[in-house]
Amino acid sequence: MPSVFTQAQLQHLRAGDRVTYGGVQWDVADYSSYDDDDGYATEEWLLKTKNARSYYLLREVDPEEEEPKTIVNWYLSEEINGARVSGDNFSDNLQYTMWRVMREGERPYPHLRALGREFYFESQTAGKYWSDAGKSSRTTWDYWDQDHLWNLAIEAWEDGDIHFYSTKKVNPQDFSEVKTDTKKASFTSTSERLRKSELKETQIIMAWILTIGGIILMIFGGW
């Protein structure tokens, strides 16, 4: 069973943190979230390595799942070149035609090929995407292979961008050594030490004021 503690750790990852997967340490470069009006939502973490390889770790909440215990899914996604995706007509250049088809609400292609696999259309979503850069809208078409092990996701953004992703399911326990940003932790620790130091200095000053005040009262009280 997935570790609840590990899931909680993964959900709290933010830019600057690190996590280990597949024996490799990944840096968290960005965090964002997405939701639509039907209750579908995802959280997304951009993971990068020193050799510039990158993946997206996704946490999906799908209200259409039949079993409540499987309503949360975790995926690892890698962006691929749109030229590697084709339809039934191999003359189609989908990376240039797909954005218009998706954003204008046309009927999805029922079948696509990519990376030597056959994919079949399953669902689509349209909603808002939130990140540090602000809010945007995107339309997503999801395709799955016959064994439902690999996903092909296509995202069409309102600014004209289109992205293709190859995605597989993962388990939270596959990740380990979740580490928060040591610089942030050090900054917090330093700030806390400064705050405590300032508080101590204030207490000492107040004690001296009370002592001097007491002495003055004793002197003048004797007159």
Order of alpha helices (4+ residues) and beta strands (2+ residues): alpha-beta-beta-beta-beta-beta-beta-alpha-beta-beta-beta-beta-beta-beta-alpha
